[in-house]
């Protein structure tokens, strides 16, 4: 059985990692049921989504860096 304090700490940790309320509740349900594999599945799914988001953001940063580079060189021309 999870104590109220354990649940509070878990909620905070999951919130800090960017989990939404549905993911948090699913993880806590899995934790209460003692199913480690299900807990890991929730965490790995969230991690995969965060990694995908970070790759998307990295590509956006690279595009901005290229635009900044071209503007600084006064070499920004739009073809068309």
mmCIF file of the N, C-alpha and C atoms, coordinates in Angstrom:
data_MODEL
# 
_entry.id   MODEL 
# 
loop_
_atom_site.group_PDB 
_atom_site.id 
_atom_site.type_symbol 
_atom_site.label_atom_id 
_atom_site.label_alt_id 
_atom_site.label_comp_id 
_atom_site.label_asym_id 
_atom_site.label_entity_id 
_atom_site.label_seq_id 
_atom_site.pdbx_PDB_ins_code 
_atom_site.Cartn_x 
_atom_site.Cartn_y 
_atom_site.Cartn_z 
_atom_site.occupancy 
_atom_site.B_iso_or_equiv 
_atom_site.pdbx_formal_charge 
_atom_site.auth_seq_id 
_atom_site.auth_comp_id 
_atom_site.auth_asym_id 
_atom_site.auth_atom_id 
_atom_site.pdbx_PDB_model_num 
ATOM 1   N N  . UNK A 1 1  ? 0.849  -1.184 0.000   1.00 0.00 ? 1  UNK A N  1 
ATOM 2   C CA . UNK A 1 1  ? 0.000  0.000  0.000   1.00 0.00 ? 1  UNK A CA 1 
ATOM 3   C C  . UNK A 1 1  ? 0.893  1.245  0.000   1.00 0.00 ? 1  UNK A C  1 
ATOM 4   N N  . UNK A 1 2  ? 0.567  2.172  -0.829  1.00 0.00 ? 2  UNK A N  1 
ATOM 5   C CA . UNK A 1 2  ? 1.320  3.425  -0.906  1.00 0.00 ? 2  UNK A CA 1 
ATOM 6   C C  . UNK A 1 2  ? 0.786  4.412  0.130   1.00 0.00 ? 2  UNK A C  1 
ATOM 7   N N  . UNK A 1 3  ? 1.704  5.050  0.811   1.00 0.00 ? 3  UNK A N  1 
ATOM 8   C CA . UNK A 1 3  ? 1.279  6.083  1.761   1.00 0.00 ? 3  UNK A CA 1 
ATOM 9   C C  . UNK A 1 3  ? 0.936  7.352  0.993   1.00 0.00 ? 3  UNK A C  1 
ATOM 10  N N  . UNK A 1 4  ? 0.240  8.249  1.660   1.00 0.00 ? 4  UNK A N  1 
ATOM 11  C CA . UNK A 1 4  ? -0.105 9.531  1.044   1.00 0.00 ? 4  UNK A CA 1 
ATOM 12  C C  . UNK A 1 4  ? 1.147  10.300 0.652   1.00 0.00 ? 4  UNK A C  1 
ATOM 13  N N  . UNK A 1 5  ? 2.183  10.215 1.487   1.00 0.00 ? 5  UNK A N  1 
ATOM 14  C CA . UNK A 1 5  ? 3.434  10.919 1.186   1.00 0.00 ? 5  UNK A CA 1 
ATOM 15  C C  . UNK A 1 5  ? 4.104  10.331 -0.055  1.00 0.00 ? 5  UNK A C  1 
ATOM 16  N N  . UNK A 1 6  ? 4.110  9.000  -0.164  1.00 0.00 ? 6  UNK A N  1 
ATOM 17  C CA . UNK A 1 6  ? 4.702  8.357  -1.345  1.00 0.00 ? 6  UNK A CA 1 
ATOM 18  C C  . UNK A 1 6  ? 3.979  8.782  -2.618  1.00 0.00 ? 6  UNK A C  1 
ATOM 19  N N  . UNK A 1 7  ? 2.672  8.835  -2.551  1.00 0.00 ? 7  UNK A N  1 
ATOM 20  C CA . UNK A 1 7  ? 1.891  9.261  -3.706  1.00 0.00 ? 7  UNK A CA 1 
ATOM 21  C C  . UNK A 1 7  ? 2.206  10.715 -4.050  1.00 0.00 ? 7  UNK A C  1 
ATOM 22  N N  . UNK A 1 8  ? 2.312  11.553 -3.028  1.00 0.00 ? 8  UNK A N  1 
ATOM 23  C CA . UNK A 1 8  ? 2.641  12.960 -3.243  1.00 0.00 ? 8  UNK A CA 1 
ATOM 24  C C  . UNK A 1 8  ? 4.002  13.104 -3.927  1.00 0.00 ? 8  UNK A C  1 
ATOM 25  N N  . UNK A 1 9  ? 4.985  12.352 -3.450  1.00 0.00 ? 9  UNK A N  1 
ATOM 26  C CA . UNK A 1 9  ? 6.334  12.406 -4.029  1.00 0.00 ? 9  UNK A CA 1 
ATOM 27  C C  . UNK A 1 9  ? 6.308  11.886 -5.468  1.00 0.00 ? 9  UNK A C  1 
ATOM 28  N N  . UNK A 1 10 ? 5.616  10.785 -5.690  1.00 0.00 ? 10 UNK A N  1 
ATOM 29  C CA . UNK A 1 10 ? 5.508  10.241 -7.046  1.00 0.00 ? 10 UNK A CA 1 
ATOM 30  C C  . UNK A 1 10 ? 4.855  11.246 -7.996  1.00 0.00 ? 10 UNK A C  1 
ATOM 31  N N  . UNK A 1 11 ? 3.769  11.843 -7.564  1.00 0.00 ? 11 UNK A N  1 
ATOM 32  C CA . UNK A 1 11 ? 3.090  12.841 -8.404  1.00 0.00 ? 11 UNK A CA 1 
ATOM 33  C C  . UNK A 1 11 ? 4.039  13.983 -8.766  1.00 0.00 ? 11 UNK A C  1 
ATOM 34  N N  . UNK A 1 12 ? 4.790  14.459 -7.786  1.00 0.00 ? 12 UNK A N  1 
ATOM 35  C CA . UNK A 1 12 ? 5.713  15.562 -8.032  1.00 0.00 ? 12 UNK A CA 1 
ATOM 36  C C  . UNK A 1 12 ? 6.820  15.153 -9.008  1.00 0.00 ? 12 UNK A C  1 
ATOM 37  N N  . UNK A 1 13 ? 7.368  13.961 -8.822  1.00 0.00 ? 13 UNK A N  1 
ATOM 38  C CA . UNK A 1 13 ? 8.422  13.482 -9.710  1.00 0.00 ? 13 UNK A CA 1 
ATOM 39  C C  . UNK A 1 13 ? 7.917  13.343 -11.149 1.00 0.00 ? 13 UNK A C  1 
ATOM 40  N N  . UNK A 1 14 ? 6.729  12.791 -11.290 1.00 0.00 ? 14 UNK A N  1 
ATOM 41  C CA . UNK A 1 14 ? 6.156  12.609 -12.622 1.00 0.00 ? 14 UNK A CA 1 
ATOM 42  C C  . UNK A 1 14 ? 5.796  13.950 -13.252 1.00 0.00 ? 14 UNK A C  1 
ATOM 43  N N  . UNK A 1 15 ? 5.278  14.866 -12.445 1.00 0.00 ? 15 UNK A N  1 
ATOM 44  C CA . UNK A 1 15 ? 4.979  16.213 -12.949 1.00 0.00 ? 15 UNK A CA 1 
ATOM 45  C C  . UNK A 1 15 ? 6.265  16.903 -13.392 1.00 0.00 ? 15 UNK A C  1 
ATOM 46  N N  . UNK A 1 16 ? 7.314  16.783 -12.590 1.00 0.00 ? 16 UNK A N  1 
ATOM 47  C CA . UNK A 1 16 ? 8.599  17.395 -12.927 1.00 0.00 ? 16 UNK A CA 1 
ATOM 48  C C  . UNK A 1 16 ? 9.175  16.830 -14.220 1.00 0.00 ? 16 UNK A C  1 
ATOM 49  N N  . UNK A 1 17 ? 8.848  15.587 -14.518 1.00 0.00 ? 17 UNK A N  1 
ATOM 50  C CA . UNK A 1 17 ? 9.353  14.968 -15.739 1.00 0.00 ? 17 UNK A CA 1 
ATOM 51  C C  . UNK A 1 17 ? 8.446  15.243 -16.939 1.00 0.00 ? 17 UNK A C  1 
ATOM 52  N N  . UNK A 1 18 ? 7.372  15.997 -16.704 1.00 0.00 ? 18 UNK A N  1 
ATOM 53  C CA . UNK A 1 18 ? 6.503  16.393 -17.798 1.00 0.00 ? 18 UNK A CA 1 
ATOM 54  C C  . UNK A 1 18 ? 5.326  15.475 -18.058 1.00 0.00 ? 18 UNK A C  1 
ATOM 55  N N  . UNK A 1 19 ? 5.104  14.512 -17.196 1.00 0.00 ? 19 UNK A N  1 
ATOM 56  C CA . UNK A 1 19 ? 3.954  13.614 -17.374 1.00 0.00 ? 19 UNK A CA 1 
ATOM 57  C C  . UNK A 1 19 ? 2.656  14.379 -17.129 1.00 0.00 ? 19 UNK A C  1 
ATOM 58  N N  . UNK A 1 20 ? 1.668  14.061 -17.911 1.00 0.00 ? 20 UNK A N  1 
ATOM 59  C CA . UNK A 1 20 ? 0.351  14.639 -17.711 1.00 0.00 ? 20 UNK A CA 1 
ATOM 60  C C  . UNK A 1 20 ? -0.403 13.904 -16.623 1.00 0.00 ? 20 UNK A C  1 
ATOM 61  N N  . UNK A 1 21 ? -1.578 14.401 -16.300 1.00 0.00 ? 21 UNK A N  1 
ATOM 62  C CA . UNK A 1 21 ? -2.341 13.791 -15.200 1.00 0.00 ? 21 UNK A CA 1 
ATOM 63  C C  . UNK A 1 21 ? -2.770 12.365 -15.531 1.00 0.00 ? 21 UNK A C  1 
ATOM 64  N N  . UNK A 1 22 ? -3.113 12.093 -16.793 1.00 0.00 ? 22 UNK A N  1 
ATOM 65  C CA . UNK A 1 22 ? -3.525 10.731 -17.159 1.00 0.00 ? 22 UNK A CA 1 
ATOM 66  C C  . UNK A 1 22 ? -2.369 9.751  -17.004 1.00 0.00 ? 22 UNK A C  1 
ATOM 67  N N  . UNK A 1 23 ? -1.181 10.143 -17.465 1.00 0.00 ? 23 UNK A N  1 
ATOM 68  C CA . UNK A 1 23 ? -0.010 9.277  -17.314 1.00 0.00 ? 23 UNK A CA 1 
ATOM 69  C C  . UNK A 1 23 ? 0.326  9.071  -15.840 1.00 0.00 ? 23 UNK A C  1 
ATOM 70  N N  . UNK A 1 24 ? 0.232  10.136 -15.080 1.00 0.00 ? 24 UNK A N  1 
ATOM 71  C CA . UNK A 1 24 ? 0.536  10.058 -13.657 1.00 0.00 ? 24 UNK A CA 1 
ATOM 72  C C  . UNK A 1 24 ? -0.405 9.088  -12.958 1.00 0.00 ? 24 UNK A C  1 
ATOM 73  N N  . UNK A 1 25 ? -1.685 9.216  -13.224 1.00 0.00 ? 25 UNK A N  1 
ATOM 74  C CA . UNK A 1 25 ? -2.665 8.327  -12.590 1.00 0.00 ? 25 UNK A CA 1 
ATOM 75  C C  . UNK A 1 25 ? -2.458 6.884  -13.029 1.00 0.00 ? 25 UNK A C  1 
ATOM 76  N N  . UNK A 1 26 ? -2.143 6.680  -14.302 1.00 0.00 ? 26 UNK A N  1 
ATOM 77  C CA . UNK A 1 26 ? -1.893 5.326  -14.788 1.00 0.00 ? 26 UNK A CA 1 
ATOM 78  C C  . UNK A 1 26 ? -0.690 4.726  -14.077 1.00 0.00 ? 26 UNK A C  1 
ATOM 79  N N  . UNK A 1 27 ? 0.374  5.515  -13.930 1.00 0.00 ? 27 UNK A N  1 
ATOM 80  C CA . UNK A 1 27 ? 1.564  5.023  -13.239 1.00 0.00 ? 27 UNK A CA 1 
ATOM 81  C C  . UNK A 1 27 ? 1.236  4.671  -11.789 1.00 0.00 ? 27 UNK A C  1 
ATOM 82  N N  . UNK A 1 28 ? 0.508  5.522  -11.107 1.00 0.00 ? 28 UNK A N  1 
ATOM 83  C CA . UNK A 1 28 ? 0.168  5.271  -9.699  1.00 0.00 ? 28 UNK A CA 1 
ATOM 84  C C  . UNK A 1 28 ? -0.698 4.021  -9.569  1.00 0.00 ? 28 UNK A C  1 
ATOM 85  N N  . UNK A 1 29 ? -1.637 3.844  -10.497 1.00 0.00 ? 29 UNK A N  1 
ATOM 86  C CA . UNK A 1 29 ? -2.452 2.616  -10.476 1.00 0.00 ? 29 UNK A CA 1 
ATOM 87  C C  . UNK A 1 29 ? -1.560 1.383  -10.629 1.00 0.00 ? 29 UNK A C  1 
ATOM 88  N N  . UNK A 1 30 ? -0.626 1.454  -11.585 1.00 0.00 ? 30 UNK A N  1 
ATOM 89  C CA . UNK A 1 30 ? 0.309  0.343  -11.785 1.00 0.00 ? 30 UNK A CA 1 
ATOM 90  C C  . UNK A 1 30 ? 1.162  0.120  -10.545 1.00 0.00 ? 30 UNK A C  1 
ATOM 91  N N  . UNK A 1 31 ? 1.576  1.199  -9.912  1.00 0.00 ? 31 UNK A N  1 
ATOM 92  C CA . UNK A 1 31 ? 2.401  1.109  -8.699  1.00 0.00 ? 31 UNK A CA 1 
ATOM 93  C C  . UNK A 1 31 ? 1.621  0.432  -7.568  1.00 0.00 ? 31 UNK A C  1 
ATOM 94  N N  . UNK A 1 32 ? 0.366  0.804  -7.436  1.00 0.00 ? 32 UNK A N  1 
ATOM 95  C CA . UNK A 1 32 ? -0.466 0.201  -6.384  1.00 0.00 ? 32 UNK A CA 1 
ATOM 96  C C  . UNK A 1 32 ? -0.658 -1.293 -6.621  1.00 0.00 ? 32 UNK A C  1 
ATOM 97  N N  . UNK A 1 33 ? -0.777 -1.666 -7.900  1.00 0.00 ? 33 UNK A N  1 
ATOM 98  C CA . UNK A 1 33 ? -0.992 -3.072 -8.249  1.00 0.00 ? 33 UNK A CA 1 
ATOM 99  C C  . UNK A 1 33 ? 0.310  -3.871 -8.240  1.00 0.00 ? 33 UNK A C  1 
ATOM 100 N N  . UNK A 1 34 ? 1.437  -3.179 -8.080  1.00 0.00 ? 34 UNK A N  1 
ATOM 101 C CA . UNK A 1 34 ? 2.715  -3.860 -7.999  1.00 0.00 ? 34 UNK A CA 1 
ATOM 102 C C  . UNK A 1 34 ? 3.221  -4.401 -9.326  1.00 0.00 ? 34 UNK A C  1 
ATOM 103 N N  . UNK A 1 35 ? 2.754  -3.843 -10.439 1.00 0.00 ? 35 UNK A N  1 
ATOM 104 C CA . UNK A 1 35 ? 3.180  -4.327 -11.740 1.00 0.00 ? 35 UNK A CA 1 
ATOM 105 C C  . UNK A 1 35 ? 4.312  -3.453 -12.280 1.00 0.00 ? 35 UNK A C  1 
ATOM 106 N N  . UNK A 1 36 ? 5.532  -3.894 -12.034 1.00 0.00 ? 36 UNK A N  1 
ATOM 107 C CA . UNK A 1 36 ? 6.726  -3.149 -12.433 1.00 0.00 ? 36 UNK A CA 1 
ATOM 108 C C  . UNK A 1 36 ? 6.790  -2.969 -13.947 1.00 0.00 ? 36 UNK A C  1 
ATOM 109 N N  . UNK A 1 37 ? 6.445  -4.010 -14.706 1.00 0.00 ? 37 UNK A N  1 
ATOM 110 C CA . UNK A 1 37 ? 6.495  -3.916 -16.169 1.00 0.00 ? 37 UNK A CA 1 
ATOM 111 C C  . UNK A 1 37 ? 5.560  -2.824 -16.679 1.00 0.00 ? 37 UNK A C  1 
ATOM 112 N N  . UNK A 1 38 ? 4.382  -2.721 -16.080 1.00 0.00 ? 38 UNK A N  1 
ATOM 113 C CA . UNK A 1 38 ? 3.442  -1.678 -16.497 1.00 0.00 ? 38 UNK A CA 1 
ATOM 114 C C  . UNK A 1 38 ? 3.943  -0.285 -16.130 1.00 0.00 ? 38 UNK A C  1 
ATOM 115 N N  . UNK A 1 39 ? 4.577  -0.173 -14.967 1.00 0.00 ? 39 UNK A N  1 
ATOM 116 C CA . UNK A 1 39 ? 5.157  1.110  -14.564 1.00 0.00 ? 39 UNK A CA 1 
ATOM 117 C C  . UNK A 1 39 ? 6.238  1.532  -15.559 1.00 0.00 ? 39 UNK A C  1 
ATOM 118 N N  . UNK A 1 40 ? 7.098  0.581  -15.905 1.00 0.00 ? 40 UNK A N  1 
ATOM 119 C CA . UNK A 1 40 ? 8.159  0.866  -16.864 1.00 0.00 ? 40 UNK A CA 1 
ATOM 120 C C  . UNK A 1 40 ? 7.585  1.239  -18.233 1.00 0.00 ? 40 UNK A C  1 
ATOM 121 N N  . UNK A 1 41 ? 6.526  0.582  -18.634 1.00 0.00 ? 41 UNK A N  1 
ATOM 122 C CA . UNK A 1 41 ? 5.908  0.880  -19.928 1.00 0.00 ? 41 UNK A CA 1 
ATOM 123 C C  . UNK A 1 41 ? 5.422  2.328  -19.971 1.00 0.00 ? 41 UNK A C  1 
ATOM 124 N N  . UNK A 1 42 ? 4.807  2.787  -18.887 1.00 0.00 ? 42 UNK A N  1 
ATOM 125 C CA . UNK A 1 42 ? 4.343  4.171  -18.819 1.00 0.00 ? 42 UNK A CA 1 
ATOM 126 C C  . UNK A 1 42 ? 5.529  5.123  -18.937 1.00 0.00 ? 42 UNK A C  1 
ATOM 127 N N  . UNK A 1 43 ? 6.591  4.849  -18.197 1.00 0.00 ? 43 UNK A N  1 
ATOM 128 C CA . UNK A 1 43 ? 7.759  5.730  -18.208 1.00 0.00 ? 43 UNK A CA 1 
ATOM 129 C C  . UNK A 1 43 ? 8.481  5.700  -19.551 1.00 0.00 ? 43 UNK A C  1 
ATOM 130 N N  . UNK A 1 44 ? 8.638  4.527  -20.147 1.00 0.00 ? 44 UNK A N  1 
ATOM 131 C CA . UNK A 1 44 ? 9.303  4.440  -21.443 1.00 0.00 ? 44 UNK A CA 1 
ATOM 132 C C  . UNK A 1 44 ? 8.493  5.129  -22.537 1.00 0.00 ? 44 UNK A C  1 
ATOM 133 N N  . UNK A 1 45 ? 7.188  5.009  -22.471 1.00 0.00 ? 45 UNK A N  1 
ATOM 134 C CA . UNK A 1 45 ? 6.334  5.683  -23.454 1.00 0.00 ? 45 UNK A CA 1 
ATOM 135 C C  . UNK A 1 45 ? 6.509  7.195  -23.361 1.00 0.00 ? 45 UNK A C  1 
ATOM 136 N N  . UNK A 1 46 ? 6.509  7.711  -22.148 1.00 0.00 ? 46 UNK A N  1 
ATOM 137 C CA . UNK A 1 46 ? 6.685  9.157  -21.948 1.00 0.00 ? 46 UNK A CA 1 
ATOM 138 C C  . UNK A 1 46 ? 8.081  9.582  -22.400 1.00 0.00 ? 46 UNK A C  1 
ATOM 139 N N  . UNK A 1 47 ? 9.085  8.790  -22.089 1.00 0.00 ? 47 UNK A N  1 
ATOM 140 C CA . UNK A 1 47 ? 10.461 9.100  -22.493 1.00 0.00 ? 47 UNK A CA 1 
ATOM 141 C C  . UNK A 1 47 ? 10.578 9.152  -24.016 1.00 0.00 ? 47 UNK A C  1 
ATOM 142 N N  . UNK A 1 48 ? 9.960  8.204  -24.678 1.00 0.00 ? 48 UNK A N  1 
ATOM 143 C CA . UNK A 1 48 ? 9.998  8.168  -26.146 1.00 0.00 ? 48 UNK A CA 1 
ATOM 144 C C  . UNK A 1 48 ? 9.378  9.431  -26.735 1.00 0.00 ? 48 UNK A C  1 
ATOM 145 N N  . UNK A 1 49 ? 8.262  9.863  -26.154 1.00 0.00 ? 49 UNK A N  1 
ATOM 146 C CA . UNK A 1 49 ? 7.604  11.084 -26.634 1.00 0.00 ? 49 UNK A CA 1 
ATOM 147 C C  . UNK A 1 49 ? 8.480  12.313 -26.399 1.00 0.00 ? 49 UNK A C  1 
ATOM 148 N N  . UNK A 1 50 ? 9.098  12.394 -25.227 1.00 0.00 ? 50 UNK A N  1 
ATOM 149 C CA . UNK A 1 50 ? 9.985  13.522 -24.940 1.00 0.00 ? 50 UNK A CA 1 
ATOM 150 C C  . UNK A 1 50 ? 11.177 13.552 -25.889 1.00 0.00 ? 50 UNK A C  1 
ATOM 151 N N  . UNK A 1 51 ? 11.737 12.396 -26.165 1.00 0.00 ? 51 UNK A N  1 
ATOM 152 C CA . UNK A 1 51 ? 12.877 12.322 -27.072 1.00 0.00 ? 51 UNK A CA 1 
ATOM 153 C C  . UNK A 1 51 ? 12.479 12.753 -28.485 1.00 0.00 ? 51 UNK A C  1 
ATOM 154 N N  . UNK A 1 52 ? 11.316 12.327 -28.916 1.00 0.00 ? 52 UNK A N  1 
ATOM 155 C CA . UNK A 1 52 ? 10.816 12.736 -30.227 1.00 0.00 ? 52 UNK A CA 1 
ATOM 156 C C  . UNK A 1 52 ? 10.619 14.250 -30.276 1.00 0.00 ? 52 UNK A C  1 
ATOM 157 N N  . UNK A 1 53 ? 10.049 14.801 -29.226 1.00 0.00 ? 53 UNK A N  1 
ATOM 158 C CA . UNK A 1 53 ? 9.849  16.252 -29.150 1.00 0.00 ? 53 UNK A CA 1 
ATOM 159 C C  . UNK A 1 53 ? 11.182 16.985 -29.169 1.00 0.00 ? 53 UNK A C  1 
ATOM 160 N N  . UNK A 1 54 ? 12.180 16.440 -28.466 1.00 0.00 ? 54 UNK A N  1 
ATOM 161 C CA . UNK A 1 54 ? 13.479 17.114 -28.414 1.00 0.00 ? 54 UNK A CA 1 
ATOM 162 C C  . UNK A 1 54 ? 14.156 17.094 -29.787 1.00 0.00 ? 54 UNK A C  1 
ATOM 163 N N  . UNK A 1 55 ? 13.970 16.009 -30.541 1.00 0.00 ? 55 UNK A N  1 
ATOM 164 C CA . UNK A 1 55 ? 14.530 15.956 -31.891 1.00 0.00 ? 55 UNK A CA 1 
ATOM 165 C C  . UNK A 1 55 ? 13.868 16.990 -32.793 1.00 0.00 ? 55 UNK A C  1 
ATOM 166 N N  . UNK A 1 56 ? 12.566 17.134 -32.659 1.00 0.00 ? 56 UNK A N  1 
ATOM 167 C CA . UNK A 1 56 ? 11.843 18.130 -33.450 1.00 0.00 ? 56 UNK A CA 1 
ATOM 168 C C  . UNK A 1 56 ? 12.350 19.536 -33.113 1.00 0.00 ? 56 UNK A C  1 
ATOM 169 N N  . UNK A 1 57 ? 12.509 19.811 -31.836 1.00 0.00 ? 57 UNK A N  1 
ATOM 170 C CA . UNK A 1 57 ? 12.992 21.125 -31.398 1.00 0.00 ? 57 UNK A CA 1 
ATOM 171 C C  . UNK A 1 57 ? 14.420 21.354 -31.882 1.00 0.00 ? 57 UNK A C  1 
ATOM 172 N N  . UNK A 1 58 ? 15.251 20.313 -31.851 1.00 0.00 ? 58 UNK A N  1 
ATOM 173 C CA . UNK A 1 58 ? 16.630 20.445 -32.333 1.00 0.00 ? 58 UNK A CA 1 
ATOM 174 C C  . UNK A 1 58 ? 16.654 20.822 -33.815 1.00 0.00 ? 58 UNK A C  1 
ATOM 175 N N  . UNK A 1 59 ? 15.791 20.203 -34.612 1.00 0.00 ? 59 UNK A N  1 
ATOM 176 C CA . UNK A 1 59 ? 15.711 20.547 -36.043 1.00 0.00 ? 59 UNK A CA 1 
ATOM 177 C C  . UNK A 1 59 ? 15.275 21.997 -36.227 1.00 0.00 ? 59 UNK A C  1 
ATOM 178 N N  . UNK A 1 60 ? 14.346 22.451 -35.412 1.00 0.00 ? 60 UNK A N  1 
ATOM 179 C CA . UNK A 1 60 ? 13.898 23.838 -35.499 1.00 0.00 ? 60 UNK A CA 1 
ATOM 180 C C  . UNK A 1 60 ? 15.025 24.799 -35.150 1.00 0.00 ? 60 UNK A C  1 
ATOM 181 N N  . UNK A 1 61 ? 15.799 24.467 -34.128 1.00 0.00 ? 61 UNK A N  1 
ATOM 182 C CA . UNK A 1 61 ? 16.940 25.298 -33.739 1.00 0.00 ? 61 UNK A CA 1 
ATOM 183 C C  . UNK A 1 61 ? 17.961 25.353 -34.872 1.00 0.00 ? 61 UNK A C  1 
ATOM 184 N N  . UNK A 1 62 ? 18.213 24.216 -35.505 1.00 0.00 ? 62 UNK A N  1 
ATOM 185 C CA . UNK A 1 62 ? 19.159 24.193 -36.617 1.00 0.00 ? 62 UNK A CA 1 
ATOM 186 C C  . UNK A 1 62 ? 18.695 25.078 -37.770 1.00 0.00 ? 62 UNK A C  1 
ATOM 187 N N  . UNK A 1 63 ? 17.406 25.064 -38.049 1.00 0.00 ? 63 UNK A N  1 
ATOM 188 C CA . UNK A 1 63 ? 16.870 25.929 -39.101 1.00 0.00 ? 63 UNK A CA 1 
ATOM 189 C C  . UNK A 1 63 ? 17.059 27.402 -38.737 1.00 0.00 ? 63 UNK A C  1 
ATOM 190 N N  . UNK A 1 64 ? 16.779 27.744 -37.493 1.00 0.00 ? 64 UNK A N  1 
ATOM 191 C CA . UNK A 1 64 ? 16.982 29.120 -37.047 1.00 0.00 ? 64 UNK A CA 1 
ATOM 192 C C  . UNK A 1 64 ? 18.452 29.520 -37.098 1.00 0.00 ? 64 UNK A C  1 
ATOM 193 N N  . UNK A 1 65 ? 19.331 28.625 -36.679 1.00 0.00 ? 65 UNK A N  1 
ATOM 194 C CA . UNK A 1 65 ? 20.764 28.911 -36.729 1.00 0.00 ? 65 UNK A CA 1 
ATOM 195 C C  . UNK A 1 65 ? 21.223 29.166 -38.157 1.00 0.00 ? 65 UNK A C  1 
ATOM 196 N N  . UNK A 1 66 ? 20.697 28.391 -39.100 1.00 0.00 ? 66 UNK A N  1 
ATOM 197 C CA . UNK A 1 66 ? 21.065 28.585 -40.500 1.00 0.00 ? 66 UNK A CA 1 
ATOM 198 C C  . UNK A 1 66 ? 20.575 29.944 -40.998 1.00 0.00 ? 66 UNK A C  1 
ATOM 199 N N  . UNK A 1 67 ? 19.362 30.299 -40.649 1.00 0.00 ? 67 UNK A N  1 
ATOM 200 C CA . UNK A 1 67 ? 18.817 31.606 -41.048 1.00 0.00 ? 67 UNK A CA 1 
ATOM 201 C C  . UNK A 1 67 ? 19.646 32.741 -40.449 1.00 0.00 ? 67 UNK A C  1 
ATOM 202 N N  . UNK A 1 68 ? 20.013 32.627 -39.192 1.00 0.00 ? 68 UNK A N  1 
ATOM 203 C CA . UNK A 1 68 ? 20.851 33.633 -38.529 1.00 0.00 ? 68 UNK A CA 1 
ATOM 204 C C  . UNK A 1 68 ? 22.201 33.732 -39.243 1.00 0.00 ? 68 UNK A C  1 
ATOM 205 N N  . UNK A 1 69 ? 22.780 32.586 -39.552 1.00 0.00 ? 69 UNK A N  1 
ATOM 206 C CA . UNK A 1 69 ? 24.064 32.557 -40.252 1.00 0.00 ? 69 UNK A CA 1 
ATOM 207 C C  . UNK A 1 69 ? 23.965 33.287 -41.589 1.00 0.00 ? 69 UNK A C  1 
ATOM 208 N N  . UNK A 1 70 ? 22.926 32.976 -42.363 1.00 0.00 ? 70 UNK A N  1 
ATOM 209 C CA . UNK A 1 70 ? 22.754 33.600 -43.676 1.00 0.00 ? 70 UNK A CA 1 
ATOM 210 C C  . UNK A 1 70 ? 22.527 35.110 -43.545 1.00 0.00 ? 70 UNK A C  1 
ATOM 211 N N  . UNK A 1 71 ? 21.756 35.525 -42.574 1.00 0.00 ? 71 UNK A N  1 
ATOM 212 C CA . UNK A 1 71 ? 21.498 36.953 -42.386 1.00 0.00 ? 71 UNK A CA 1 
ATOM 213 C C  . UNK A 1 71 ? 22.770 37.692 -41.977 1.00 0.00 ? 71 UNK A C  1 
ATOM 214 N N  . UNK A 1 72 ? 23.561 37.098 -41.106 1.00 0.00 ? 72 UNK A N  1 
ATOM 215 C CA . UNK A 1 72 ? 24.806 37.739 -40.678 1.00 0.00 ? 72 UNK A CA 1 
ATOM 216 C C  . UNK A 1 72 ? 25.787 37.893 -41.837 1.00 0.00 ? 72 UNK A C  1 
ATOM 217 N N  . UNK A 1 73 ? 25.765 36.969 -42.766 1.00 0.00 ? 73 UNK A N  1 
ATOM 218 C CA . UNK A 1 73 ? 26.653 37.036 -43.927 1.00 0.00 ? 73 UNK A CA 1 
ATOM 219 C C  . UNK A 1 73 ? 26.071 37.916 -45.035 1.00 0.00 ? 73 UNK A C  1 
ATOM 220 N N  . UNK A 1 74 ? 24.874 38.435 -44.772 1.00 0.00 ? 74 UNK A N  1 
ATOM 221 C CA . UNK A 1 74 ? 24.158 39.221 -45.782 1.00 0.00 ? 74 UNK A CA 1 
ATOM 222 C C  . UNK A 1 74 ? 23.999 38.403 -47.064 1.00 0.00 ? 74 UNK A C  1 
ATOM 223 N N  . UNK A 1 75 ? 23.711 37.151 -46.879 1.00 0.00 ? 75 UNK A N  1 
ATOM 224 C CA . UNK A 1 75 ? 23.604 36.190 -47.977 1.00 0.00 ? 75 UNK A CA 1 
ATOM 225 C C  . UNK A 1 75 ? 22.244 35.521 -48.003 1.00 0.00 ? 75 UNK A C  1 
ATOM 226 N N  . UNK A 1 76 ? 21.244 36.238 -47.531 1.00 0.00 ? 76 UNK A N  1 
ATOM 227 C CA . UNK A 1 76 ? 19.904 35.656 -47.451 1.00 0.00 ? 76 UNK A CA 1 
ATOM 228 C C  . UNK A 1 76 ? 19.097 36.105 -48.661 1.00 0.00 ? 76 UNK A C  1 
ATOM 229 N N  . UNK A 1 77 ? 18.877 35.176 -49.568 1.00 0.00 ? 77 UNK A N  1 
ATOM 230 C CA . UNK A 1 77 ? 18.108 35.456 -50.773 1.00 0.00 ? 77 UNK A CA 1 
ATOM 231 C C  . UNK A 1 77 ? 17.046 34.395 -50.917 1.00 0.00 ? 77 UNK A C  1 
ATOM 232 N N  . UNK A 1 78 ? 15.867 34.822 -51.250 1.00 0.00 ? 78 UNK A N  1 
ATOM 233 C CA . UNK A 1 78 ? 14.769 33.871 -51.471 1.00 0.00 ? 78 UNK A CA 1 
ATOM 234 C C  . UNK A 1 78 ? 14.629 33.673 -52.968 1.00 0.00 ? 78 UNK A C  1 
ATOM 235 N N  . UNK A 1 79 ? 14.726 32.426 -53.368 1.00 0.00 ? 79 UNK A N  1 
ATOM 236 C CA . UNK A 1 79 ? 14.594 32.093 -54.784 1.00 0.00 ? 79 UNK A CA 1 
ATOM 237 C C  . UNK A 1 79 ? 13.135 31.723 -55.057 1.00 0.00 ? 79 UNK A C  1 
ATOM 238 N N  . UNK A 1 80 ? 12.691 32.116 -56.224 1.00 0.00 ? 80 UNK A N  1 
ATOM 239 C CA . UNK A 1 80 ? 11.334 31.720 -56.528 1.00 0.00 ? 80 UNK A CA 1 
ATOM 240 C C  . UNK A 1 80 ? 10.667 32.474 -57.569 1.00 0.00 ? 80 UNK A C  1 
# 
